[in-house]
Amino acid sequence: MTIEAIQQELIDEFSLFDDWMQKYEYMIELGKTLPLIDPVLKTDDKLIKGCQSKVWLHATLQDDKVIFTADSDAIITKGIVAILIRVFSNQPPEAIVEANTDFIDEIGLKEHLSPTRANGLVSMVKQMKLYAVAYQAQLKN
């Protein structure tokens, strides 16, 4: 499935809920499906800078696709990173680098987060794209 198709799927899923309490509950549920990072990888160099909560993010390249795993010490943040992993994991590095993130605004996520959580969201996306850039360069060599 393409990044755009997954983003549209998320937009459709979030549109099913009437209010933000239901959307938060859904995000918490998504967080429970998060592909968890290996505990030995929960190191300071894997922490996302700029997040209010602790968020560890790791990426590997398998069959020319980036596979992300993560964890967080906060349930909402775990849901946010689970959404991003659903969109970007198992995608070629080039697709991740070129992907837009308008779906975040379309589901209303950024506007319903505290400023520090919204900054953390931006930092998560940035880190995922940095991993993709590194793997893209690796594939070209």
N, CA, C and O atoms as a GROMACS GRO file, in nm:
protein
  564
    1MET      N    1   0.085  -0.119   0.000
    1MET     CA    2   0.000   0.000   0.000
    1MET      C    3   0.089   0.124   0.000
    1MET      O    4   0.190   0.128   0.070
    2THR      N    5   0.053   0.224  -0.077
    2THR     CA    6   0.133   0.346  -0.085
    2THR      C    7   0.112   0.432   0.040
    2THR      O    8   0.015   0.416   0.114
    3ILE      N    9   0.205   0.524   0.060
    3ILE     CA   10   0.194   0.618   0.172
    3ILE      C   11   0.064   0.697   0.160
    3ILE      O   12  -0.007   0.716   0.259
    4GLU      N   13   0.033   0.742   0.040
    4GLU     CA   14  -0.090   0.823   0.018
    4GLU      C   15  -0.214   0.742   0.053
    4GLU      O   16  -0.307   0.795   0.114
    5ALA      N   17  -0.216   0.614   0.015
    5ALA     CA   18  -0.334   0.529   0.044
    5ALA      C   19  -0.349   0.508   0.194
    5ALA      O   20  -0.461   0.510   0.246
    6ILE      N   21  -0.238   0.489   0.264
    6ILE     CA   22  -0.243   0.471   0.410
    6ILE      C   23  -0.290   0.600   0.477
    6ILE      O   24  -0.370   0.597   0.570
    7GLN      N   25  -0.239   0.713   0.428
    7GLN     CA   26  -0.282   0.842   0.484
    7GLN      C   27  -0.432   0.861   0.465
    7GLN      O   28  -0.501   0.907   0.556
    8GLN      N   29  -0.484   0.825   0.346
    8GLN     CA   30  -0.628   0.840   0.320
    8GLN      C   31  -0.708   0.747   0.411
    8GLN      O   32  -0.814   0.784   0.461
    9GLU      N   33  -0.657   0.628   0.433
    9GLU     CA   34  -0.721   0.532   0.523
    9GLU      C   35  -0.734   0.592   0.664
    9GLU      O   36  -0.838   0.582   0.727
   10LEU      N   37  -0.626   0.656   0.711
   10LEU     CA   38  -0.629   0.720   0.844
   10LEU      C   39  -0.727   0.836   0.848
   10LEU      O   40  -0.801   0.852   0.945
   11ILE      N   41  -0.728   0.917   0.742
   11ILE     CA   42  -0.824   1.029   0.736
   11ILE      C   43  -0.966   0.975   0.746
   11ILE      O   44  -1.049   1.028   0.820
   12ASP      N   45  -0.994   0.868   0.671
   12ASP     CA   46  -1.127   0.806   0.674
   12ASP      C   47  -1.161   0.751   0.812
   12ASP      O   48  -1.273   0.768   0.860
   13GLU      N   49  -1.064   0.685   0.875
   13GLU     CA   50  -1.088   0.628   1.008
   13GLU      C   51  -1.117   0.738   1.110
   13GLU      O   52  -1.211   0.726   1.189
   14PHE      N   53  -1.037   0.845   1.109
   14PHE     CA   54  -1.058   0.952   1.206
   14PHE      C   55  -1.188   1.028   1.181
   14PHE      O   56  -1.245   1.085   1.273
   15SER      N   57  -1.235   1.029   1.057
   15SER     CA   58  -1.360   1.100   1.026
   15SER      C   59  -1.482   1.027   1.083
   15SER      O   60  -1.591   1.085   1.089
   16LEU      N   61  -1.466   0.902   1.124
   16LEU     CA   62  -1.576   0.826   1.182
   16LEU      C   63  -1.614   0.874   1.322
   16LEU      O   64  -1.723   0.845   1.371
   17PHE      N   65  -1.521   0.947   1.386
   17PHE     CA   66  -1.544   0.989   1.525
   17PHE      C   67  -1.600   1.131   1.528
   17PHE      O   68  -1.561   1.218   1.451
   18ASP      N   69  -1.695   1.151   1.621
   18ASP     CA   70  -1.763   1.280   1.630
   18ASP      C   71  -1.684   1.384   1.707
   18ASP      O   72  -1.690   1.503   1.675
   19ASP      N   73  -1.611   1.340   1.809
   19ASP     CA   74  -1.540   1.440   1.890
   19ASP      C   75  -1.398   1.394   1.918
   19ASP      O   76  -1.359   1.281   1.891
   20TRP      N   77  -1.321   1.488   1.976
   20TRP     CA   78  -1.180   1.459   1.996
   20TRP      C   79  -1.153   1.361   2.109
   20TRP      O   80  -1.046   1.299   2.110
   21MET      N   81  -1.243   1.344   2.201
   21MET     CA   82  -1.222   1.243   2.306
   21MET      C   83  -1.220   1.104   2.241
   21MET      O   84  -1.138   1.020   2.276
   22GLN      N   85  -1.311   1.081   2.146
   22GLN     CA   86  -1.314   0.953   2.075
   22GLN      C   87  -1.187   0.934   1.992
   22GLN      O   88  -1.133   0.824   1.985
   23LYS      N   89  -1.139   1.042   1.931
   23LYS     CA   90  -1.017   1.035   1.850
   23LYS      C   91  -0.896   1.005   1.938
   23LYS      O   92  -0.808   0.929   1.899
   24TYR      N   93  -0.891   1.066   2.057
   24TYR     CA   94  -0.782   1.037   2.151
   24TYR      C   95  -0.786   0.890   2.193
   24TYR      O   96  -0.682   0.824   2.200
   25GLU      N   97  -0.906   0.840   2.221
   25GLU     CA   98  -0.920   0.700   2.260
   25GLU      C   99  -0.872   0.608   2.148
   25GLU      O  100  -0.808   0.506   2.173
   26TYR      N  101  -0.904   0.646   2.024
   26TYR     CA  102  -0.861   0.568   1.908
   26TYR      C  103  -0.708   0.571   1.896
   26TYR      O  104  -0.645   0.470   1.867
   27MET      N  105  -0.650   0.689   1.918
   27MET     CA  106  -0.504   0.700   1.913
   27MET      C  107  -0.438   0.612   2.019
   27MET      O  108  -0.335   0.549   1.994
   28ILE      N  109  -0.498   0.606   2.138
   28ILE     CA  110  -0.446   0.522   2.246
   28ILE      C  111  -0.452   0.375   2.203
   28ILE      O  112  -0.359   0.298   2.228
   29GLU      N  113  -0.563   0.337   2.138
   29GLU     CA  114  -0.576   0.200   2.086
   29GLU      C  115  -0.470   0.171   1.981
   29GLU      O  116  -0.409   0.064   1.981
   30LEU      N  117  -0.446   0.267   1.891
   30LEU     CA  118  -0.342   0.250   1.789
   30LEU      C  119  -0.206   0.234   1.854
   30LEU      O  120  -0.122   0.157   1.807
   31GLY      N  121  -0.183   0.306   1.962
   31GLY     CA  122  -0.056   0.296   2.034
   31GLY      C  123  -0.030   0.156   2.086
   31GLY      O  124   0.085   0.115   2.100
   32LYS      N  125  -0.137   0.083   2.115
   32LYS     CA  126  -0.122  -0.055   2.164
   32LYS      C  127  -0.077  -0.150   2.053
   32LYS      O  128  -0.032  -0.260   2.081
   33THR      N  129  -0.090  -0.107   1.927
   33THR     CA  130  -0.049  -0.191   1.814
   33THR      C  131   0.091  -0.155   1.764
   33THR      O  132   0.139  -0.212   1.666
   34LEU      N  133   0.155  -0.063   1.832
   34LEU     CA  134   0.286  -0.013   1.791
   34LEU      C  135   0.390  -0.125   1.786
   34LEU      O  136   0.404  -0.200   1.882
   35PRO      N  137   0.464  -0.136   1.673
   35PRO     CA  138   0.575  -0.231   1.671
   35PRO      C  139   0.684  -0.180   1.765
   35PRO      O  140   0.754  -0.083   1.734
   36LEU      N  141   0.699  -0.245   1.879
   36LEU     CA  142   0.786  -0.194   1.985
   36LEU      C  143   0.933  -0.212   1.954
   36LEU      O  144   0.977  -0.314   1.901
   37ILE      N  145   1.007  -0.111   1.989
   37ILE     CA  146   1.152  -0.111   1.975
   37ILE      C  147   1.211  -0.214   2.073
   37ILE      O  148   1.160  -0.231   2.183
   38ASP      N  149   1.317  -0.280   2.032
   38ASP     CA  150   1.388  -0.373   2.120
   38ASP      C  151   1.438  -0.294   2.242
   38ASP      O  152   1.502  -0.190   2.226
   39PRO      N  153   1.410  -0.341   2.362
   39PRO     CA  154   1.451  -0.267   2.483
   39PRO      C  155   1.600  -0.229   2.485
   39PRO      O  156   1.636  -0.127   2.544
   40VAL      N  157   1.686  -0.310   2.423
   40VAL     CA  158   1.829  -0.275   2.423
   40VAL      C  159   1.857  -0.153   2.336
   40VAL      O  160   1.964  -0.092   2.346
   41LEU      N  161   1.762  -0.116   2.251
   41LEU     CA  162   1.778   0.001   2.164
   41LEU      C  163   1.720   0.129   2.227
   41LEU      O  164   1.725   0.236   2.167
   42LYS      N  165   1.666   0.116   2.348
   42LYS     CA  166   1.613   0.234   2.417
   42LYS      C  167   1.728   0.313   2.478
   42LYS      O  168   1.745   0.319   2.599
   43THR      N  169   1.807   0.373   2.389
   43THR     CA  170   1.924   0.448   2.429
   43THR      C  171   1.904   0.596   2.397
   43THR      O  172   1.816   0.632   2.319
   44ASP      N  173   1.986   0.680   2.458
   44ASP     CA  174   1.971   0.825   2.439
   44ASP      C  175   1.982   0.867   2.292
   44ASP      O  176   1.916   0.962   2.250
   45ASP      N  177   2.064   0.796   2.214
   45ASP     CA  178   2.079   0.834   2.073
   45ASP      C  179   1.954   0.802   1.990
   45ASP      O  180   1.941   0.849   1.877
   46LYS      N  181   1.862   0.722   2.045
   46LYS     CA  182   1.737   0.688   1.975
   46LYS      C  183   1.620   0.778   2.021
   46LYS      O  184   1.511   0.771   1.965
   47LEU      N  185   1.644   0.860   2.122
   47LEU     CA  186   1.539   0.950   2.172
   47LEU      C  187   1.513   1.061   2.072
   47LEU      O  188   1.607   1.116   2.014
   48ILE      N  189   1.386   1.094   2.052
   48ILE     CA  190   1.348   1.206   1.966
   48ILE      C  191   1.368   1.335   2.045
   48ILE      O  192   1.312   1.351   2.154
   49LYS      N  193   1.446   1.424   1.991
   49LYS     CA  194   1.468   1.554   2.056
   49LYS      C  195   1.344   1.642   2.032
   49LYS      O  196   1.286   1.639   1.923
   50GLY      N  197   1.306   1.718   2.132
   50GLY     CA  198   1.193   1.810   2.116
   50GLY      C  199   1.060   1.753   2.159
   50GLY      O  200   0.957   1.818   2.145
   51CYS      N  201   1.061   1.630   2.212
   51CYS     CA  202   0.936   1.570   2.260
   51CYS      C  203   0.923   1.592   2.410
   51CYS      O  204   1.021   1.585   2.485
   52GLN      N  205   0.802   1.620   2.452
   52GLN     CA  206   0.771   1.637   2.594
   52GLN      C  207   0.790   1.503   2.666
   52GLN      O  208   0.842   1.498   2.777
   53SER      N  209   0.746   1.396   2.602
   53SER     CA  210   0.760   1.262   2.657
   53SER      C  211   0.885   1.198   2.598
   53SER      O  212   0.946   1.250   2.505
   54LYS      N  213   0.922   1.084   2.654
   54LYS     CA  214   1.033   1.010   2.595
   54LYS      C  215   0.978   0.927   2.479
   54LYS      O  216   0.882   0.851   2.494
   55VAL      N  217   1.042   0.942   2.362
   55VAL     CA  218   1.006   0.864   2.245
   55VAL      C  219   1.135   0.810   2.185
   55VAL      O  220   1.225   0.885   2.148
   56TRP      N  221   1.141   0.677   2.177
   56TRP     CA  222   1.256   0.614   2.114
   56TRP      C  223   1.212   0.568   1.975
   56TRP      O  224   1.105   0.509   1.959
   57LEU      N  225   1.296   0.594   1.875
   57LEU     CA  226   1.264   0.555   1.738
   57LEU      C  227   1.386   0.487   1.677
   57LEU      O  228   1.499   0.536   1.689
   58HIS      N  229   1.363   0.375   1.614
   58HIS     CA  230   1.470   0.300   1.548
   58HIS      C  231   1.424   0.262   1.408
   58HIS      O  232   1.306   0.237   1.384
   59ALA      N  233   1.519   0.258   1.316
   59ALA     CA  234   1.487   0.219   1.179
   59ALA      C  235   1.591   0.120   1.128
   59ALA      O  236   1.709   0.128   1.162
   60THR      N  237   1.544   0.027   1.047
   60THR     CA  238   1.632  -0.066   0.977
   60THR      C  239   1.590  -0.069   0.831
   60THR      O  240   1.478  -0.031   0.797
   61LEU      N  241   1.679  -0.116   0.747
   61LEU     CA  242   1.647  -0.130   0.605
   61LEU      C  243   1.638  -0.279   0.575
   61LEU      O  244   1.735  -0.353   0.595
   62GLN      N  245   1.521  -0.322   0.526
   62GLN     CA  246   1.500  -0.462   0.490
   62GLN      C  247   1.436  -0.466   0.352
   62GLN      O  248   1.331  -0.404   0.330
   63ASP      N  249   1.498  -0.537   0.260
   63ASP     CA  250   1.446  -0.547   0.123
   63ASP      C  251   1.419  -0.410   0.062
   63ASP      O  252   1.316  -0.388  -0.002
   64ASP      N  253   1.512  -0.318   0.084
   64ASP     CA  254   1.504  -0.181   0.031
   64ASP      C  255   1.385  -0.102   0.084
   64ASP      O  256   1.341  -0.005   0.022
   65LYS      N  257   1.333  -0.142   0.200
   65LYS     CA  258   1.225  -0.069   0.265
   65LYS      C  259   1.266  -0.038   0.408
   65LYS      O  260   1.335  -0.116   0.472
   66VAL      N  261   1.222   0.079   0.456
   66VAL     CA  262   1.255   0.120   0.592
   66VAL      C  263   1.151   0.063   0.688
   66VAL      O  264   1.030   0.078   0.668
   67ILE      N  265   1.200  -0.002   0.792
   67ILE     CA  266   1.112  -0.059   0.895
   67ILE      C  267   1.138   0.018   1.024
   67ILE      O  268   1.251   0.023   1.074
   68PHE      N  269   1.032   0.078   1.077
   68PHE     CA  270   1.045   0.156   1.201
   68PHE      C  271   0.989   0.078   1.320
   68PHE      O  272   0.889   0.007   1.307
   69THR      N  273   1.054   0.094   1.434
   69THR     CA  274   1.000   0.048   1.561
   69THR      C  275   1.016   0.165   1.658
   69THR      O  276   1.103   0.250   1.640
   70ALA      N  277   0.933   0.168   1.759
   70ALA     CA  278   0.937   0.281   1.853
   70ALA      C  279   0.873   0.243   1.986
   70ALA      O  280   0.815   0.135   2.001
   71ASP      N  281   0.887   0.334   2.080
   71ASP     CA  282   0.816   0.322   2.207
   71ASP      C  283   0.813   0.459   2.271
   71ASP      O  284   0.892   0.547   2.236
   72SER      N  285   0.721   0.477   2.363
   72SER     CA  286   0.710   0.602   2.436
   72SER      C  287   0.663   0.573   2.577
   72SER      O  288   0.601   0.470   2.604
   73ASP      N  289   0.693   0.667   2.667
   73ASP     CA  290   0.647   0.651   2.805
   73ASP      C  291   0.511   0.717   2.827
   73ASP      O  292   0.461   0.720   2.940
   74ALA      N  293   0.450   0.769   2.720
   74ALA     CA  294   0.319   0.835   2.732
   74ALA      C  295   0.221   0.773   2.632
   74ALA      O  296   0.257   0.751   2.516
   75ILE      N  297   0.099   0.746   2.675
   75ILE     CA  298   0.005   0.673   2.589
   75ILE      C  299  -0.039   0.752   2.465
   75ILE      O  300  -0.054   0.694   2.358
   76ILE      N  301  -0.060   0.883   2.478
   76ILE     CA  302  -0.099   0.962   2.360
   76ILE      C  303   0.016   0.967   2.260
   76ILE      O  304  -0.003   0.951   2.140
   77THR      N  305   0.136   0.989   2.312
   77THR     CA  306   0.254   0.996   2.225
   77THR      C  307   0.276   0.862   2.156
   77THR      O  308   0.317   0.858   2.040
   78LYS      N  309   0.251   0.754   2.226
   78LYS     CA  310   0.263   0.621   2.168
   78LYS      C  311   0.166   0.609   2.050
   78LYS      O  312   0.198   0.549   1.947
   79GLY      N  313   0.047   0.665   2.066
   79GLY     CA  314  -0.052   0.664   1.957
   79GLY      C  315  -0.007   0.746   1.838
   79GLY      O  316  -0.027   0.707   1.723
   80ILE      N  317   0.053   0.861   1.866
   80ILE     CA  318   0.101   0.949   1.759
   80ILE      C  319   0.210   0.879   1.679
   80ILE      O  320   0.206   0.877   1.556
   81VAL      N  321   0.307   0.820   1.748
   81VAL     CA  322   0.416   0.754   1.677
   81VAL      C  323   0.365   0.629   1.605
   81VAL      O  324   0.418   0.592   1.501
   82ALA      N  325   0.262   0.564   1.660
   82ALA     CA  326   0.203   0.447   1.592
   82ALA      C  327   0.140   0.489   1.459
   82ALA      O  328   0.151   0.417   1.360
   83ILE      N  329   0.075   0.605   1.456
   83ILE     CA  330   0.017   0.658   1.332
   83ILE      C  331   0.128   0.682   1.230
   83ILE      O  332   0.116   0.642   1.114
   84LEU      N  333   0.236   0.747   1.272
   84LEU     CA  334   0.345   0.777   1.181
   84LEU      C  335   0.412   0.650   1.130
   84LEU      O  336   0.449   0.641   1.012
   85ILE      N  337   0.429   0.552   1.217
   85ILE     CA  338   0.489   0.426   1.175
   85ILE      C  339   0.399   0.354   1.076
   85ILE      O  340   0.447   0.295   0.979
   86ARG      N  341   0.271   0.359   1.098
   86ARG     CA  342   0.177   0.296   1.004
   86ARG      C  343   0.192   0.358   0.865
   86ARG      O  344   0.185   0.288   0.764
   87VAL      N  345   0.213   0.488   0.860
   87VAL     CA  346   0.226   0.558   0.732
   87VAL      C  347   0.361   0.531   0.667
   87VAL      O  348   0.367   0.502   0.547
   88PHE      N  349   0.469   0.539   0.743
   88PHE     CA  350   0.603   0.539   0.684
   88PHE      C  351   0.676   0.404   0.686
   88PHE      O  352   0.768   0.384   0.606
   89SER      N  353   0.639   0.312   0.774
   89SER     CA  354   0.712   0.186   0.781
   89SER      C  355   0.680   0.099   0.660
   89SER      O  356   0.571   0.108   0.603
   90ASN      N  357   0.776   0.015   0.622
   90ASN     CA  358   0.761  -0.073   0.506
   90ASN      C  359   0.749   0.002   0.375
   90ASN      O  360   0.686  -0.046   0.280
   91GLN      N  361   0.809   0.119   0.369
   91GLN     CA  362   0.809   0.201   0.247
   91GLN      C  363   0.953   0.221   0.201
   91GLN      O  364   1.046   0.219   0.282
   92PRO      N  365   0.972   0.242   0.070
   92PRO     CA  366   1.107   0.272   0.021
   92PRO      C  367   1.152   0.408   0.074
   92PRO      O  368   1.070   0.498   0.091
   93PRO      N  369   1.282   0.424   0.101
   93PRO     CA  370   1.332   0.551   0.156
   93PRO      C  371   1.289   0.672   0.073
   93PRO      O  372   1.251   0.775   0.128
   94GLU      N  373   1.296   0.660  -0.059
   94GLU     CA  374   1.261   0.772  -0.146
   94GLU      C  375   1.116   0.818  -0.125
   94GLU      O  376   1.088   0.938  -0.123
   95ALA      N  377   1.025   0.723  -0.108
   95ALA     CA  378   0.884   0.756  -0.087
   95ALA      C  379   0.864   0.830   0.046
   95ALA      O  380   0.783   0.922   0.055
   96ILE      N  381   0.941   0.790   0.148
   96ILE     CA  382   0.931   0.856   0.279
   96ILE      C  383   0.983   0.999   0.269
   96ILE      O  384   0.921   1.092   0.321
   97VAL      N  385   1.098   1.015   0.203
   97VAL     CA  386   1.158   1.147   0.189
   97VAL      C  387   1.064   1.242   0.116
   97VAL      O  388   1.050   1.358   0.154
   98GLU      N  389   0.999   1.192   0.011
   98GLU     CA  390   0.914   1.277  -0.073
   98GLU      C  391   0.772   1.294  -0.021
   98GLU      O  392   0.698   1.380  -0.069
   99ALA      N  393   0.732   1.213   0.075
   99ALA     CA  394   0.593   1.215   0.124
   99ALA      C  395   0.558   1.348   0.190
   99ALA      O  396   0.639   1.406   0.263
  100ASN      N  397   0.437   1.394   0.164
  100ASN     CA  398   0.390   1.511   0.240
  100ASN      C  399   0.315   1.459   0.362
  100ASN      O  400   0.275   1.343   0.368
  101THR      N  401   0.296   1.547   0.458
  101THR     CA  402   0.229   1.506   0.582
  101THR      C  403   0.101   1.586   0.605
  101THR      O  404   0.063   1.613   0.719
  102ASP      N  405   0.037   1.625   0.497
  102ASP     CA  406  -0.088   1.702   0.508
  102ASP      C  407  -0.197   1.625   0.582
  102ASP      O  408  -0.287   1.685   0.640
  103PHE      N  409  -0.189   1.493   0.580
  103PHE     CA  410  -0.292   1.413   0.647
  103PHE      C  411  -0.299   1.446   0.796
  103PHE      O  412  -0.405   1.434   0.857
  104ILE      N  413  -0.186   1.490   0.854
  104ILE     CA  414  -0.183   1.525   0.997
  104ILE      C  415  -0.279   1.641   1.023
  104ILE      O  416  -0.352   1.641   1.122
  105ASP      N  417  -0.278   1.739   0.932
  105ASP     CA  418  -0.371   1.852   0.945
  105ASP      C  419  -0.513   1.809   0.912
  105ASP      O  420  -0.608   1.855   0.975
  106GLU      N  421  -0.527   1.720   0.813
  106GLU     CA  422  -0.661   1.677   0.772
  106GLU      C  423  -0.734   1.602   0.882
  106GLU      O  424  -0.856   1.613   0.895
  107ILE      N  425  -0.661   1.524   0.963
  107ILE     CA  426  -0.729   1.456   1.073
  107ILE      C  427  -0.739   1.548   1.196
  107ILE      O  428  -0.800   1.512   1.297
  108GLY      N  429  -0.677   1.666   1.186
  108GLY     CA  430  -0.688   1.765   1.293
  108GLY      C  431  -0.595   1.739   1.410
  108GLY      O  432  -0.612   1.794   1.519
  109LEU      N  433  -0.496   1.654   1.386
  109LEU     CA  434  -0.409   1.612   1.495
  109LEU      C  435  -0.331   1.727   1.556
  109LEU      O  436  -0.333   1.747   1.678
  110LYS      N  437  -0.262   1.803   1.472
  110LYS     CA  438  -0.173   1.907   1.524
  110LYS      C  439  -0.249   2.012   1.606
  110LYS      O  440  -0.201   2.056   1.710
  111GLU      N  441  -0.366   2.050   1.558
  111GLU     CA  442  -0.442   2.155   1.628
  111GLU      C  443  -0.501   2.108   1.761
  111GLU      O  444  -0.540   2.190   1.844
  112HIS      N  445  -0.509   1.976   1.781
  112HIS     CA  446  -0.565   1.924   1.907
  112HIS      C  447  -0.458   1.872   2.002
  112HIS      O  448  -0.489   1.804   2.101
  113LEU      N  449  -0.334   1.903   1.972
  113LEU     CA  450  -0.225   1.865   2.062
  113LEU      C  451  -0.173   1.989   2.133
  113LEU      O  452  -0.184   2.100   2.082
  114SER      N  453  -0.116   1.968   2.250
  114SER     CA  454  -0.051   2.080   2.318
  114SER      C  455   0.067   2.124   2.232
  114SER      O  456   0.118   2.044   2.152
  115PRO      N  457   0.112   2.249   2.246
  115PRO     CA  458   0.226   2.295   2.165
  115PRO      C  459   0.349   2.205   2.176
  115PRO      O  460   0.418   2.182   2.077
  116THR      N  461   0.377   2.154   2.295
  116THR     CA  462   0.495   2.068   2.310
  116THR      C  463   0.475   1.934   2.240
  116THR      O  464   0.569   1.880   2.182
  117ARG      N  465   0.353   1.879   2.243
  117ARG     CA  466   0.325   1.754   2.172
  117ARG      C  467   0.329   1.777   2.021
  117ARG      O  468   0.378   1.693   1.946
  118ALA      N  469   0.277   1.893   1.977
  118ALA     CA  470   0.281   1.925   1.833
  118ALA      C  471   0.426   1.937   1.786
  118ALA      O  472   0.460   1.891   1.677
  119ASN      N  473   0.513   1.999   1.868
  119ASN     CA  474   0.655   2.006   1.835
  119ASN      C  475   0.717   1.867   1.829
  119ASN      O  476   0.799   1.838   1.742
  120GLY      N  477   0.676   1.782   1.921
  120GLY     CA  478   0.725   1.644   1.922
  120GLY      C  479   0.684   1.569   1.797
  120GLY      O  480   0.763   1.491   1.742
  121LEU      N  481   0.562   1.592   1.752
  121LEU     CA  482   0.512   1.531   1.628
  121LEU      C  483   0.600   1.571   1.510
  121LEU      O  484   0.640   1.486   1.430
  122VAL      N  485   0.629   1.700   1.499
  122VAL     CA  486   0.715   1.750   1.393
  122VAL      C  487   0.854   1.686   1.403
  122VAL      O  488   0.913   1.648   1.301
  123SER      N  489   0.906   1.674   1.525
  123SER     CA  490   1.037   1.612   1.546
  123SER      C  491   1.037   1.465   1.505
  123SER      O  492   1.136   1.416   1.450
  124MET      N  493   0.928   1.394   1.533
  124MET     CA  494   0.918   1.253   1.494
  124MET      C  495   0.923   1.238   1.341
  124MET      O  496   0.996   1.155   1.288
  125VAL      N  497   0.844   1.321   1.272
  125VAL     CA  498   0.842   1.317   1.126
  125VAL      C  499   0.982   1.348   1.071
  125VAL      O  500   1.031   1.279   0.982
  126LYS      N  501   1.043   1.451   1.127
  126LYS     CA  502   1.177   1.491   1.082
  126LYS      C  503   1.277   1.376   1.100
  126LYS      O  504   1.356   1.348   1.010
  127GLN      N  505   1.273   1.308   1.215
  127GLN     CA  506   1.366   1.199   1.241
  127GLN      C  507   1.341   1.082   1.146
  127GLN      O  508   1.436   1.019   1.098
  128MET      N  509   1.215   1.052   1.117
  128MET     CA  510   1.183   0.943   1.025
  128MET      C  511   1.237   0.974   0.885
  128MET      O  512   1.290   0.887   0.817
  129LYS      N  513   1.222   1.099   0.844
  129LYS     CA  514   1.272   1.140   0.713
  129LYS      C  515   1.426   1.138   0.710
  129LYS      O  516   1.485   1.105   0.607
  130LEU      N  517   1.490   1.173   0.822
  130LEU     CA  518   1.636   1.166   0.828
  130LEU      C  519   1.686   1.022   0.814
  130LEU      O  520   1.784   0.996   0.743
  131TYR      N  521   1.620   0.928   0.879
  131TYR     CA  522   1.653   0.787   0.862
  131TYR      C  523   1.639   0.749   0.714
  131TYR      O  524   1.726   0.682   0.658
  132ALA      N  525   1.529   0.792   0.652
  132ALA     CA  526   1.504   0.758   0.512
  132ALA      C  527   1.611   0.816   0.420
  132ALA      O  528   1.656   0.750   0.326
  133VAL      N  529   1.654   0.941   0.446
  133VAL     CA  530   1.760   1.004   0.367
  133VAL      C  531   1.889   0.922   0.379
  133VAL      O  532   1.957   0.898   0.279
  134ALA      N  533   1.921   0.881   0.500
  134ALA     CA  534   2.043   0.802   0.522
  134ALA      C  535   2.036   0.670   0.446
  134ALA      O  536   2.134   0.630   0.382
  135TYR      N  537   1.922   0.602   0.451
  135TYR     CA  538   1.908   0.475   0.380
  135TYR      C  539   1.905   0.496   0.228
  135TYR      O  540   1.955   0.412   0.152
  136GLN      N  541   1.847   0.606   0.185
  136GLN     CA  542   1.844   0.639   0.042
  136GLN      C  543   1.987   0.652  -0.010
  136GLN      O  544   2.021   0.599  -0.115
  137ALA      N  545   2.071   0.723   0.065
  137ALA     CA  546   2.212   0.741   0.027
  137ALA      C  547   2.284   0.606   0.026
  137ALA      O  548   2.365   0.578  -0.062
  138GLN      N  549   2.254   0.525   0.124
  138GLN     CA  550   2.316   0.392   0.135
  138GLN      C  551   2.281   0.306   0.013
  138GLN      O  552   2.367   0.234  -0.038
  139LEU      N  553   2.157   0.313  -0.033
  139LEU     CA  554   2.113   0.233  -0.148
  139LEU      C  555   2.179   0.280  -0.278
  139LEU      O  556   2.198   0.200  -0.370
  140LYS      N  557   2.213   0.407  -0.286
  140LYS     CA  558   2.274   0.461  -0.407
  140LYS      C  559   2.421   0.420  -0.420
  140LYS      O  560   2.478   0.424  -0.529
  141ASN      N  561   2.482   0.383  -0.308
  141ASN     CA  562   2.626   0.346  -0.310
  141ASN      C  563   2.646   0.200  -0.344
  141ASN      O  564   2.760   0.153  -0.351
   0.00000   0.00000   0.00000
